[in-house]
Amino acid sequence: MANVMDTLRARGFIKQTVYEEELYELLGRESTRFYTGFDPTADSLHVGHFMQLVAMKHMQDAGHTPIILIGGGTAMVGDPTGRTDMRSMMTKETIAYHVECFKKQMSKFLRFEGENAAIIVNNADWLLNLNYIDFLRDIGANFSVNKMLTAECFKARMERGLSFLEFNYMLMQAYDFLVLNQKYGCSLELGGDDQWSNILAGADLIRRKERRPAYAMTFRLLTTSEGKKMGKTQKGAIWLDENKTSPYEFYQYWRNTNDADVETCLKLLTFLPLGEIEELCRFKDERINLAKERLAFELTKMVHGEEKAERARSEARGAFAGEGEMPEKAISSAKTVLEALVETGLCKSNGEARRLVEQGGVAVDGEKVTDFNAPLPEGNFTLFKGKKVRIKVVRV
């Protein structure tokens, strides 16, 4: 069996591990069950989840079995990691709907049938009916409050106030790992590096209580070369659901990746051979645009299928390179620029459209618009949103 850690290292995934030599030997010796957690806080995955799914696919392709843990129980508490406020809590019905949406999207990355098929579990099954006293005696006794308060996931909340509800999150995530170890023989948890404290707590808990090996591995976060998180625009998150982020918008997001980040994204988010990536990124002049286009196409194909990826590429070339077809939107009632922005879907609301015009981000047929109530041209026209989005608007 090829050792998947070599693949993950070569492509730049791995940030931290524990008992690294033991883990390397295990992954090279036998099929291993591992898990990654996903909070069902929306009805779609977003770009922030992308890297985890790609890493899980590398693991599954190497013969290991993914366990997808949906945080139906922990979502009713809220993870304080990276937050300065408290997460809102959701109903069981909302969480169940989100789980179904996740599985549909994850099936584009992972196999749910056949050998080492992915398994989906929901921690609500064991968390919601816990006896609190038993939990404190059995699990809480293994945790030091002093040590917990040094964890990064709590530090950010200490100044603003950390609720006792959220303070329990680390115990519950560690307990998840313990339950998965007991029920499924899971011995490895994967996650983003901002989850290191929580993941390590689970591995420690298993080693204390079960006297069995357990391992933790975190991946670098998907950030730009400037250290900013990738996957968000002025409109918000880049979603994998095409009803939230269209294939064209998804394609354009990756097509406009900064030059300095293209090679990293190709290594982390695609399955192209490293030699091919190196060749694509060999030039640092305008030829890097070929690598950007390949990145955008590969990721759009992975999420939305080849046909929609081809169409998005054609529309992008039509809009910005004079090739192919420019993306087209129809309007029936819009009379002003503001109304056109909303009816075409370039803006979600009148307020967003007004702000965009006031910030100088809108043009009609190449002319910047300064009045959001300006009348539209007669007939068809080209509507520009910023420098990176333009569409052909037709009247029906």
URCORUR-V668261 format. One record per pair of residues at least 24 apart in sequence whose ideal C-beta (glycine too) atoms are under 7 Angstrom apart, sorted by the first residue. I is the first residue (numbers start at 0). J is the second residue. Records with the same first field share a line. If there is no record, write none. Layout:
I: J / J
This chain:
0: 27 / 61 / 62
1: 61
2: 26 / 27
3: 57 / 58 / 61 / 63
6: 57
7: 54 / 57
9: 273
10: 266 / 267
11: 219 / 263 / 266 / 267
12: 54 / 218 / 219 / 267
13: 216 / 218
14: 192 / 217 / 218 / 219
15: 192 / 195 / 217
16: 215 / 216
17: 199 / 202 / 214 / 215
18: 214
21: 212
22: 187 / 214 / 216
26: 63
30: 62 / 63 / 64 / 115
31: 63 / 186 / 187
32: 64 / 66 / 183 / 184 / 185 / 186
33: 58 / 63 / 65 / 66 / 185 / 187 / 188 / 189
34: 66 / 68 / 179 / 185 / 188
35: 67 / 68 / 189 / 190
36: 68 / 70 / 175 / 190
37: 67 / 69 / 70 / 101
38: 70 / 73 / 74 / 78
39: 69 / 70 / 71 / 74 / 94 / 97 / 98 / 101
40: 74
41: 97
42: 96 / 97 / 100
43: 100 / 104 / 238 / 239 / 240 / 243
44: 101 / 104 / 239
45: 230 / 236 / 237 / 238 / 239
46: 229 / 230 / 237
47: 221 / 230
49: 221 / 268
50: 218 / 221 / 267 / 268
52: 105 / 108
53: 267 / 268
54: 189 / 218
55: 108 / 109
56: 108 / 109
59: 109 / 110 / 115 / 117
62: 115
63: 115
64: 115
65: 109 / 117
66: 118 / 120 / 179 / 183 / 185
67: 105 / 117 / 118 / 119
68: 120 / 122 / 175 / 179
69: 98 / 101 / 119 / 121
70: 122
71: 121 / 122 / 123
72: 122 / 123 / 126 / 127 / 171
73: 122 / 126 / 168 / 171 / 172
76: 164 / 165 / 167 / 168 / 171
77: 165
78: 168
79: 152 / 153 / 156 / 161 / 165 / 168
80: 152 / 193 / 194
81: 193
82: 156
83: 155 / 156 / 159
85: 162 / 165
104: 239
107: 301 / 302
118: 183
122: 175
125: 178
126: 171
138: 170 / 174
139: 170
141: 204 / 207 / 208
142: 170
150: 196
151: 196
152: 196 / 197
169: 196 / 197 / 200
172: 197 / 201
173: 200 / 201 / 204
175: 201
176: 201 / 202 / 204 / 205 / 213
177: 201 / 204 / 205 / 208
180: 205 / 209 / 211 / 213
186: 212 / 213 / 214
187: 214 / 216
188: 215
189: 216
190: 217
191: 217 / 218 / 220
192: 217 / 218 / 219 / 220
193: 220
221: 267
223: 257 / 260
224: 257 / 259 / 260
239: 302
241: 303
246: 299 / 303 / 307 / 308 / 311
247: 311 / 314 / 326
249: 299 / 302 / 303
250: 295 / 299 / 308 / 311 / 312 / 315
251: 315 / 387 / 388
253: 294 / 295 / 298
254: 291 / 292 / 295 / 315
255: 387
256: 291 / 294
258: 283 / 287
261: 287 / 290 / 291 / 294
264: 294
265: 290 / 294
268: 298
269: 294 / 297 / 298
271: 297
318: 389
325: 389 / 390 / 391
326: 390 / 391
327: 390 / 391 / 393
328: 390 / 392
329: 393 / 395
330: 392 / 394
331: 395
333: 375
334: 374 / 375
335: 371 / 372 / 373 / 374 / 375
336: 361 / 363 / 368 / 371 / 373 / 375
337: 371 / 372
339: 375 / 382 / 392
343: 382 / 390 / 392
345: 382 / 384 / 388
355: 384
360: 384 / 385
